[in-house]
C-alpha cells in the first residue's frame, strides 16, 4: 500500500515515559511505563498489526533498554549508528548504552 502523504502515518516523536516511581530498593532507579511503538504503518515503512504486536510483547520482558543521548538536544535520540572511515577502512559502531531493562514481571 502506497502512502499518499505522511499525515496517513501515526507517529510518536520518541519513547514516552509515564508514571515514574522511585524504587525503595535503590533511589537511583525508577520504575515506569514506556510507550515504544504503535500499531499500523510506521515511518520506517513497516506495518505492525495487533497479532504481531502481541507476539513481540511475549519476548519483551528482560530486554535491555538502550538509547543514545544527544548532548546538543539534551534529549535521547534513536538507536544511532556511527560509520568510521579511517585509512580506507570502514567500520560501524553504535552510540547506544544501556539505561535499564524491562522487568521480568512487567505488564506488557
C-alpha positions as a LaTeX table, in Angstrom:
\begin{tabular}{lrrr}
\hline
Residue & $x$ (\AA) & $y$ (\AA) & $z$ (\AA) \\
\hline
Unk1 & 0.00 & 0.00 & 0.00 \\
Unk2 & 1.50 & 3.34 & $-1.03$ \\
Unk3 & 1.01 & 6.26 & 1.32 \\
Unk4 & $-0.39$ & 9.43 & $-0.25$ \\
Unk5 & 1.23 & 11.67 & 2.35 \\
Unk6 & 2.88 & 11.48 & 5.75 \\
Unk7 & $-0.32$ & 12.51 & 7.53 \\
Unk8 & $-1.60$ & 8.96 & 6.95 \\
Unk9 & 1.09 & 7.60 & 9.28 \\
Unk10 & 0.66 & 7.74 & 13.06 \\
Unk11 & 3.89 & 8.90 & 14.63 \\
Unk12 & 5.47 & 9.18 & 18.01 \\
Unk13 & 8.40 & 11.56 & 18.29 \\
Unk14 & 10.14 & 9.31 & 20.77 \\
Unk15 & 9.50 & 6.99 & 23.67 \\
Unk16 & 7.05 & 8.21 & 26.31 \\
Unk17 & 7.94 & 7.62 & 29.97 \\
Unk18 & 4.82 & 7.53 & 32.14 \\
Unk19 & 4.21 & 7.10 & 35.89 \\
Unk20 & 7.82 & 7.41 & 37.04 \\
Unk21 & 8.21 & 5.98 & 40.55 \\
Unk22 & 11.44 & 5.73 & 42.58 \\
Unk23 & 12.21 & 2.22 & 43.82 \\
Unk24 & 12.71 & 1.60 & 47.53 \\
Unk25 & 15.49 & $-0.88$ & 46.83 \\
Unk26 & 17.55 & 1.82 & 45.07 \\
Unk27 & 16.54 & 5.51 & 44.88 \\
Unk28 & 18.70 & 5.91 & 41.75 \\
Unk29 & 16.37 & 3.56 & 39.86 \\
Unk30 & 12.83 & 4.35 & 38.77 \\
Unk31 & 10.00 & 2.14 & 37.65 \\
Unk32 & 7.84 & 3.47 & 34.82 \\
Unk33 & 5.66 & 2.64 & 31.85 \\
Unk34 & 7.14 & 3.22 & 28.40 \\
Unk35 & 5.38 & 3.57 & 25.06 \\
Unk36 & 7.83 & 2.46 & 22.38 \\
Unk37 & 5.81 & 1.71 & 19.22 \\
Unk38 & 2.35 & 1.90 & 17.74 \\
Unk39 & 0.08 & $-0.25$ & 15.62 \\
Unk40 & $-0.29$ & 0.33 & 11.89 \\
Unk41 & 2.05 & 1.97 & 9.41 \\
Unk42 & 5.33 & 3.18 & 10.85 \\
Unk43 & 7.55 & 5.92 & 9.46 \\
Unk44 & 10.27 & 3.36 & 8.67 \\
Unk45 & 7.91 & 1.67 & 6.19 \\
Unk46 & 6.99 & $-1.27$ & 8.41 \\
Unk47 & 3.48 & $-2.24$ & 9.45 \\
Unk48 & 2.71 & $-3.71$ & 12.88 \\
Unk49 & $-0.68$ & $-5.33$ & 13.28 \\
Unk50 & $-2.21$ & $-6.34$ & 16.62 \\
Unk51 & $-1.28$ & $-10.03$ & 16.23 \\
Unk52 & 2.37 & $-9.17$ & 15.55 \\
Unk53 & 2.46 & $-6.73$ & 18.47 \\
Unk54 & 1.15 & $-9.41$ & 20.84 \\
Unk55 & 3.82 & $-11.86$ & 19.62 \\
Unk56 & 6.53 & $-9.21$ & 20.04 \\
Unk57 & 5.30 & $-8.47$ & 23.57 \\
Unk58 & 5.98 & $-12.07$ & 24.62 \\
Unk59 & 9.73 & $-11.53$ & 24.19 \\
Unk60 & 9.97 & $-8.04$ & 25.70 \\
Unk61 & 10.42 & $-8.98$ & 29.38 \\
Unk62 & 14.07 & $-8.96$ & 30.46 \\
Unk63 & 15.12 & $-6.93$ & 27.41 \\
Unk64 & 17.69 & $-4.17$ & 27.97 \\
Unk65 & 16.55 & $-0.58$ & 27.41 \\
Unk66 & 19.21 & 1.19 & 25.36 \\
Unk67 & 19.42 & 4.69 & 23.97 \\
Unk68 & 21.80 & 7.32 & 22.64 \\
Unk69 & 21.76 & 10.63 & 24.48 \\
Unk70 & 22.13 & 13.69 & 22.24 \\
Unk71 & 24.07 & 16.32 & 24.23 \\
Unk72 & 23.18 & 19.12 & 21.79 \\
Unk73 & 19.43 & 18.49 & 22.12 \\
Unk74 & 19.69 & 17.41 & 25.77 \\
Unk75 & 17.39 & 14.51 & 24.96 \\
Unk76 & 17.50 & 10.89 & 23.91 \\
Unk77 & 17.76 & 10.10 & 20.23 \\
Unk78 & 17.40 & 6.91 & 18.27 \\
Unk79 & 19.50 & 3.75 & 18.17 \\
Unk80 & 22.02 & 5.66 & 16.07 \\
Unk81 & 24.87 & 4.01 & 14.29 \\
Unk82 & 28.23 & 5.59 & 13.56 \\
Unk83 & 30.30 & 4.93 & 10.46 \\
Unk84 & 34.06 & 5.46 & 10.84 \\
Unk85 & 36.29 & 5.85 & 7.80 \\
Unk86 & 39.98 & 5.81 & 8.55 \\
Unk87 & 42.91 & 4.87 & 6.32 \\
Unk88 & 40.49 & 3.47 & 3.73 \\
Unk89 & 38.85 & 1.13 & 6.28 \\
Unk90 & 35.15 & 1.44 & 7.12 \\
Unk91 & 33.87 & 0.30 & 10.50 \\
Unk92 & 30.47 & 0.64 & 12.16 \\
Unk93 & 29.59 & 1.11 & 15.82 \\
Unk94 & 26.51 & 2.02 & 17.83 \\
Unk95 & 26.02 & 5.08 & 20.03 \\
Unk96 & 23.60 & 3.42 & 22.42 \\
Unk97 & 24.32 & 2.49 & 26.02 \\
Unk98 & 22.09 & 0.53 & 28.43 \\
Unk99 & 19.92 & 2.55 & 30.81 \\
Unk100 & 17.75 & $-0.20$ & 32.26 \\
Unk101 & 15.73 & $-3.29$ & 31.42 \\
Unk102 & 12.15 & $-4.46$ & 31.09 \\
Unk103 & 11.28 & $-6.15$ & 34.36 \\
Unk104 & 10.61 & $-9.89$ & 34.14 \\
Unk105 & 7.25 & $-9.28$ & 35.84 \\
Unk106 & 6.31 & $-6.27$ & 33.66 \\
Unk107 & 2.79 & $-5.95$ & 32.33 \\
Unk108 & 3.37 & $-5.75$ & 28.60 \\
\hline
\end{tabular}
